[in-house]
Amino acid sequence: MQNGHGWTAGNVSASNLNDTTTCALGTQSASITTRSDNVASTLTRTGLSVNLSGAKHLRILVRVDGTDNLKGLNVYVSSDGVIANFGYVYVQSETPDPAVRWLKDGEWKWVTLPWQSATVTGNPNLAAVDSLRLRALSAGGTTCQVRLQAVQVIERRPVAAGGIVCFTYDDSYASQYTIAKRDLDKYGWPATAYTIVSSAQDADAGNTAYLSTARLKQLRTWSGWEIGPHAMTATAHNRGFAGGTNPLSATELDTDIGDTVQWLVDNDLTDGFIGHCYPQGRFSTAVQRQMLRAGVSYARAMTSTANSAETVPPADSYAIRCYTLDNNSTLSALQAQVDGVANHGGLLVYCCHDIVTTPTTSTQFSIANHTALVDYVAGKSGIRVMTLADVMRSPPG
């Protein structure tokens, strides 16, 4: 976005295509301020000749000031000037909790754009892309400022050529052993379980609602699962690491990470490559830095269903995007997600909690749909099912 970048603004309340006040690279960025009348604002570049076919995909460096007002932000890719043949990928859709949002207010962030989740009109030719557009919409009566710093074409790692699916499970529910293990063992597939240590200890004392330490060891030893930390106690999990009314302090978070990792080591539940998962999906940049300093290798976030597909490598190793399996999940929508990653490559991460006959809450998923989803993945030739840790440490070549 330096001088001569060729991008133009449309339907904005204000714009500065040579914004030298705020930039992350070079000496300037391009900025637009959205309108308050429910009309989307755009930054558009035409006259390109870009190849996004095969293993290639886009990533952008973007910043939003006023994320509370942002209703939707996406990128359009077209081979005919965004007329009849185009697709768009969400960067972020409206999410009420600021701590869960993937974009943090006033912070620059690299975002990869997985074509597997694109909404497509016509038949865009990805080998001959001539136009790109950043589209931003704010809630009625409000505005926000969006800055675009860079657009790049990057290469997907070969391991994800046929698509990768990761099944991840939170909160140590017993059904992850009785149902998830059963369904995945059928195909010899591993998964990832993020553990609340106090729940496992409750199970050791006889609480059958949760996974005991012995069952976690069986998942790890005999089914090849990755066992990662989620929180040391249910109380810490419910407070969360960021946002909310009473998140863990920096000192408490250091202790929680250290204690959960030590418990995993003491029980032979890890090989030393530690992946974490943010309780309730709430995180901040400061929390991400603490994870890094504590030796955590990656962290999974929880994003809205509109922008939850991932790439390999992910855009942010400490905020890996995922789709939640819950009481509102439909099998047809889940199958469409699998089709996308099978057809275009990339990474599809599922987050599941409890698995029950009739789900009624956001932490419950249908037994029948779980079995059907696993079987559907098995019917897709070329898809790999891996632990998230193995995806993250897969070699780039």
N, C-alpha and C positions, 0 to 999 in steps of 0.2 A: 504493500500500500504506500509506496513511495511516489515521488512526482512522476506523472505520466501513467499511472496505473490503469486508467481507462474505465473505472467503475463510475456509474451514475446513480443518483438518488431519485426516488419517485414516491409521491404521496406522503411526504414528510411534513412535520411541523417546523423542523429545522434540520440543517445538515452542514457538515464541514468535511469535505472530501480530502482536505489536506490539513488534518488536525494535529498540530504540533504540540498541543498542550498535554496530551496523554498518549503514550505509545510504549510498546514493549520491545519492538525491534526497529532499527533505523531511526529516523527522525520524525515520523508522522504516522498516523493511522487515518482511516476513513470513518466518520461517525454520522449517525442519523438519529434524530429524535422522533419518536412515533407520534401519531395523531391521537386525539382523545375521542374521536367520533366513530370508533370501531372500523376504521378503514386501515388496512395493512400498509406499512411503509416498507420500501425495498431499497436494496443496493444491487445493481445489476451490471454484469460485464458481458458484452456480446463480442462477436468477431474473434472468438477463440478457436484453437485447433488442439483439443486435448483428448488423449486416449485414456479412458477409465475402464477399459475392458480387462478381462482376465483377473489377474491378481492385484490390480491397481484400485485404489480408492482415495477419496479426498480427506484431508483434515484441514481445519481452520483454527486460527487463533482469534478468539473473540472475547469481548467483555461487555457486560450489561450493568449499567447503573440504574437502579430502580427495579430490581427483580420482583418486588412485591406487586408491581403493576403489569409485569410481563404475562401475557396470556398465551403466546405461542411464538416460537422462533424456529424457523426451518430453512433448509437450503434446497433450492431447485437446481436440477441438472437437465439440460435440454440439448437436443441436436438440431432444433429448428427455431431458435430464437424464443423459446418458451411460448410456442403457439399451440401446437397439437401433440407434440411428442416430448414428454418430460416426466420426471419423477421428483419427488421431494422426500427428504429425510429430516425428521425432527432433531433439533439440537436440544430444545427443552420445551415442554408444555407446562401448563399451569399446575403447580403443586403447592398446596396451602402451607406446609411446614418449611420455613426457610432452611432449617438444618438438614432436610432431606433433599432439597433441590441440588441438582448436579452442578449448576452454575451458581456460584456464590456472588453476592452483590458487590460490584466494584472490583472484581478480581479477573485478571486475564486467565483464560483456560484454553488449552488445545483440545479440540473435539474432533474425533474421527467420525466419518459418516458412512455407516454400513449399508450398502445398497440392498442387502437382504431384507431390510425393513422399510424400503422405499414404497411410497404410494405412487403408482405409475399410471399415467394417461398416455394412450397411444403406444408407440413402439420406439422409444428413444434409442439412438445408436450410440452406445457408450464408447465405441472406438472413434467417434467423430463428434465429440461434445463441442458446441459452439457458444453456449451461453451458461452462465451461472448466476444465481440470484439468492441473496439473503433476504428473507421476508420476516418482518417482526410485527406483532400485533399486541397492543396493550389493552387492558380492560377499559370499558367505557368511562369517560371522564378523567382518565389518567394518561400519563405519558411515561416513557422511559428512554434512556439513551443507549444505543447499541453501537459499539465500536468494532470494526473489522480490521485486523492487523495483517494477517497473512492467509493465503490459500496455497496448499501444497498437494501434490500427488505423491502418495507413498505406496510401498509394496507390502502386500499381505505375506505373512510367513507361510512357507510351503505346507507346514503341518496342518494349516486350516483350509487347504484348497477344497476339500470335499465337505467342509463344515464340521464344526465341533459342537457337541452338546455337553454341558456340565449340569448334573443334578446336585444341588446343594440343599442342605437341610439345617434349620435353625432350632435352637431351644431344647434339644435333647428329648423330644417326645418318643415314647416307646414304639409308636407305629412306624418310626423310621427303621426299626429292626424287623418288626413283624410284617410290614407291608412293603416298604421301599426296598429293603434288602431282598425280599422274596422276588419282587418284580425285576430287579436289576441282576440278581444272581442267575436268573433264567438265561441271560445272555453273557454272563461273565463280566459284567460292567461294574466299575467302582463309582463311588460318589464322594461327596464331601459333607461332613457333619460339623457344624459349629456349636460348641458345647458350652452350656452353663454348668460350671463345676458343681455348684450346690445342688442342682437338680439331679446330677449323676449320683451325688452323695445321698440324696434323699431316696433315690432308687436302690442304692446299696442297703439302705435301712428298711426297705420294703415297700416304697411307693411305686406301684406298678405303672403309673402314668408316664414315667420317664425312663431313659436309657441308663442302665447300671454301668459301672465301670467295666464289669466283665463283658457286657454286650458290646460296649465300645471297642474293647480289645478284640472281640470276635469280628466286628466289622473291619477293623484295621488289619488283623492278621490273616483272616481267611477270605475276606472279600475285597481286600486291597483299598479300602476307603481311606481318605485323608480325614484326620480328626484335627480340627482347629479350634482356637479359643473364640468364645463369644462374650463371656463375662465370668467373673469368679463367683458371683452370687446373683440370685434373682433380683435382689434389691438394686445392685449395681446395674443390672440389665435394664430395669424399669426406670432408673434415673437417666440412663443414656450417657453418651460421651459428649454431646453438644446439644444446644437448644433446650427446649422444654423449660421446666420451672426450677430444676435443681440438678443439673448435670454434674458428673464427677469433676472434681477439680483436677488440675494438671498433676498434682502429687498423687491423688487418688487413682487417676488413670494409669500412671506409671506403676503403681502398686498392683492394680488389677491386671495389667498386661503381664507383669513379671510373675505374679502368683498363678495365673492361668497357664502360662507357658511352662512354668516349673512343674505344675501338676501333670501336664501332658508328658513331660520328660520323665518324671518319676514313675509314671504308669506305662512307659514304653508305647505311647500313643502318637509319637511323631518321629520323623527322621531328621528333624532340625530345620526343615524348610517350612516356616510358619506363615500361614495365611489367616487373616482375621476377618471378622464380619461385624459391621457397626450395629449395635443394638438399636432396633427400631429404625435403622437406616440413617440415623442422625450423625452428622460429622461436620467438621470445620477444617480449614486449612491448618490450623494449629494442631488439631487432633491428628491429621495426616502426618505432620512432621514428627509428632511424638511416636507414632507407629514406626516411622523410618528409624528414628533414633533408638528405639527399643529392639531393633533387629527383625521386626515383622517384614515379611517379604512382599506382601500385597494385602489389600483389604477390599472386600466386596461391599458395595453400597446397595441401596434399594431405590430404584428410580420409577417413574410412572411408565405405564405400558406403552406410551407413544414414542419413547426414546430410549428403549431398554436393550436393543440389540448391541452387540459388541464386535470389536475387531481384534485381530491378532497381529501385532501386539495391541493391547487395549490403549485407549486414549490416555487413561490415568490409572496406573497400577494400584493406586490407593483409593480408587473410587470406581471399581469395576461394575458396569451396569448389568442389571438382571431383570427378568420377568418374574413376578410373584404368582405362585399357584395358590388360589384362595377360593372362597365360596362363590365368587363371581366369574371364575374362569370357565370358559366354554371350550369343549374339545375341538370344535372347528377352528377357533382362533388359535389355539395351541398348535394344531396341525399346520396351519398357515405359517406360523413362525418356523416350524421345522422345515417346511417346504422352502422357505426363504433361504435358510442357511444351507440346505442341501443344494439348492440351485446356484447360489452365488458365493458359497464359502463364508468363512468368518466364524464367529463365536456366538453361541446361544446359551446363556446361563439361566437356569431356573432356581428360584428360591421357594422352598416349601417348608411348612411347619408341621402341624399335625395332619394325619390322613385318616379320615373317618367316613362312615357310610353315608351320612347326610350332613354335609357341611353347612353351618349357619353363621360362622364368623369369619373375619378376615385372616385368621390363623389356621383355618381348616380347609382341606382340599379333599375332593371325592376319591374314595378308594377305586371306584370303577374308572374314573378319568385318569388316575395315576397309572393304573395297569394299561389302559388303552393308549396313553401317551407314550409309555415306554415301548409298547409293542409297535407303535407307529414309527418311532425313531428306528427301531430294529429293521423295519421294512424299507428304509432309505439306504440304498447302496452308497458307500463312500463316506458316510458320516462316522466320525470317531466319537466315542463317549469316554471322557477323561475326567480325572479330578482337576479342580481348578489349579491346584499346585503344579500338576504336571503340565498344564497349558502354560503357566507362567514361567516355568523353567525350560520350556522347549527351546531348542537352539534356533537361531534366526535363519540358518541355512537349511 
